[in-house]
Amino acid sequence: MPTEIIRKNQQAAGQFNGGEILENKPIGFPREGGHQRPYSNLFYWSHAWSDHGSTIGLHPHQGFEILSFVMEGSIEHYDTGDQEWKKLDTGAAQIIRSGSGISHSEKLNAGAQMFQIWFDPDLSKTLEKPASYNDFQDQKFPVEEKNGVKTKVFKGAGSPLLMDSPGVEILQHTLLEEDLKIELATDQIHSFYIVDGSVSIEGEKLERDDFFKISEENQLNFKAEKNTVLFRVSVPLQLAYQTYADRLN
């Protein structure tokens, strides 16, 4: 299947607190526009940043699994479960299994950048579960190097991060060579966000903040600027349950 490319200017945009926090969203909420709709159990994906720091006030979540990844700087979070602020630094991740309900506040400190990604774990089941969450600092995630690619495993073999959403793999690739290939499972949809650098795929050059996805292929062949960083989320091609996005459609 041909690679689908969603460039930064085709993504949804957002902001908080009069622009103190800015976002581009390869997968925005349905009301926000943008080229890409939710697929499989991947519901939402935001890249957020703040130059001077700002706080998003207390707000509720239910059902979804909400993952935050600190790409640069640091963030802090508060929830109604522990009722205390906790800090996460570059390379750290958090999962909120929002279950039957939890309220949450987050602060991006000056210079912070983060991804927040929502997954649908089958809301018909998770809405009946108590909420829970885990924080993981950078050193908790395994890193491996193979065929010119250094890979950090946020969700997958050797990672401590556990999810109810089935079939999810989350990786960060640092590309150490110019001509590369990455093996792909044909029963997954593989989504890539260019964190830094550039790649050329099928004759098209993609740069920072561009997004692409591919499925039903066993390998991705491409050229890259050395030390390009790709953030990858792989999700099932088929699910055994109806998602919230399915019901919306």
N, C-alpha and C positions, 0 to 999 in steps of 0.2 A: 504494500500500500504506500502511495507517495507520502512523503513527509509533509505535515501540515504546519505552516509557519504563521505565527501571530506576532507581528512586530509591536514594539512599544506603543506606537501611535494607534494601534488597533485595539489596545487593551483599555479596560475601564480605568477611571481615575477617581481618587477620593481624597478627602482631607478632614482633619479634626482641628478644633480650636482656632478657627480663622487661618488655617494654613500652617500652624505650628508643627503639625504632623502631616506629611504628604504620602500618597500611595499611588502606585500603579498596580493593576490587578489583571494578570493573564486570565483569571476566572473570577469575575465579579459576581455580586448578587444579581439575580434576574432583573431587578429594577434599574441597575446601574449601567446597562448597555455593555459595550465591548463585544468583540467578535466571538469569544468562546463561551459556550454554555457548559454547565456541569456535565460530567460523564463518569460512568462506572460509580465508584463510591467516593470520587473526588469532587467536592461540592464548591470549594472556594479557595482562592490563592491570592494573597496580597503581599506585595513588597512595600514596606512602610519605612520611613526614615524621618529624622528630626534633626535639624541643624543646631538648635538651641535647647532642645529638651521640652517635653510637654507630657501631660497626664490625660489618659482617657478615663473618665469617671466610672464609678461602679455601674455595671450593666449585667443583665441575666443571660444565661445560656441553658439550653436543655437538649438532651439527646445526642448531639454531635460530639465527635472527638475533635478537639481543637489543639493543633500543634504549633508551637512558636519556636523559631530558630534564630539565634542571635548571630547575624552575619558580621556586624562591626559594632564596637563600643559595648554598651551594657544597657539592659532593661531591668525594671523591677515590677513585681506583680503582687497583688493582694487579692484574697478571696474570702468569702464568708465561711469557708470551712476552717481554715487555720487562723484567720483574723490577724495576720501580720504580713508586713512587706518583706519580700525576698528578692535577692539580686541574682541576675544571670549575666555572665560575661561572654565575650566573643567565643563562638563555637559551642555554646550551651544550647540545650533544648528543653522544652516543657511540653507535657501532654496534659490536657484537661479532658477527662471523660465526663461530660457534663450531665449525663444520666437524667435523673428526675429533676435536676435543677441546681444551679449554683450561680452566685453573682461574683463578678471579677472586675478588677481594675488593673490597668497597666500603665507604666511610665516608660517612655523612651528618654534616656538621658542624652545630653548634648552629643551629637555625632553618631548616634545609634542608627543602625539599619537592621531590619528583621524581616523574616517571612512569617506570615501566619497562614496556616493551611487547615481547612476543615474537611473532615471525612464523615461519611454517612455509614455508621456501623450496623444499620437496620434499626431505625428508630422505634419500630413496633416492639422491640425487645429492650433497648437501652433506656427508654423513657421510664421503665419500671425499676431501674437500678439506681442505687445511691451514687452521687457524684464522687469522683476521686481524681487525683492528679499526681504527677511525679515530675521532679526537676532533675536534670542530668547536666553536670558540667562537662566541658569539652573533653577532658581526659577519659571519660567513661566510654567513649565511642571508639571502636577498633578502626585502625587505618591499615590498608594493604596497598602494595604497589605491584602492578603487573602490566606488561606490554606497553610501557610508556605512560600509564595512567595511575595516579595515586588516588585511592578511593577511601573516603571516610564513610563508615556505615552507621547512619542514624537509626535506620530500621531495617533489620535483616540479620544475617548470620553473625553471631557474636555480640549483638547490641543488647543492652538491658531494657530498651524501650519496648513495651508490650501494648498492643492495640486490640480492641474488639473488632475493628474493621478488617475483614479478611483480605489476604493476598496483597498487602501493601509492602512495598520496598522503597526506602528513602536513602539516597546516596548523594555524596558530594564528590565530583570528579575534578581533580587538578590534572591538566593535560601537559605532560612533560616533553612531548615530541610533536612534530608537525603533521605527520601522516599517521593516522590512528584508526583503530577499529574497536568497537565495544560490542560484546556479545549481548544479545537480547532474547528474552523468552517470548515465544510467539503467542502465548496465551495471556499476555499483558499489553496494556497501553502504556507507553513510556513517554513521559513528559519532561522536558529539559528547559531550564531557565538559565540564561547566560548571566552569571554573576559578574564576571570580569573577562576581558579579552574578546576574542572573536573566533568563529568557525565558518568554514565553507562547506555547504551541504548541497548536493545536486546542483552545483553551479551558482548557488546563491550565498552571499556573505551575510552572516548574522552577527550582530554586535551586542554589547552590554544591554541588558533588559529585554532583548528579544526572547521569544519563547517558541518552542517547536515540540511536536509530538509525533510519534510513529507507532504503528502496531502491525502485527502479522508479518514481521520481518525478524530474522534470527541474528542480524548483524547490522550495525551502523558504521559505515565507512565515511571518513571526512578528513579534511585538513583543518589545522588549528594554529592559531598564534600560541607560541609556547607560554605555559603557565596560565592559560585560560582556565576559568573555573565554571563548571556546570553543576547546577543543582538538579537532581533527577528524582522524580516520583513515578513509580511504576504501580499500576493498579490492575485488577482483573479485567480481561476483555468481556467476560460474562459474569453476572452475579446471580445468586440463587434467590434474591429477594427484591422487592420493589423499593426503590429509593424515594426520598422526599422529592428530589428533582423529577423523577418519573411522575409522581402524583401531580406536581405543578403543571406538567405538560399535558 
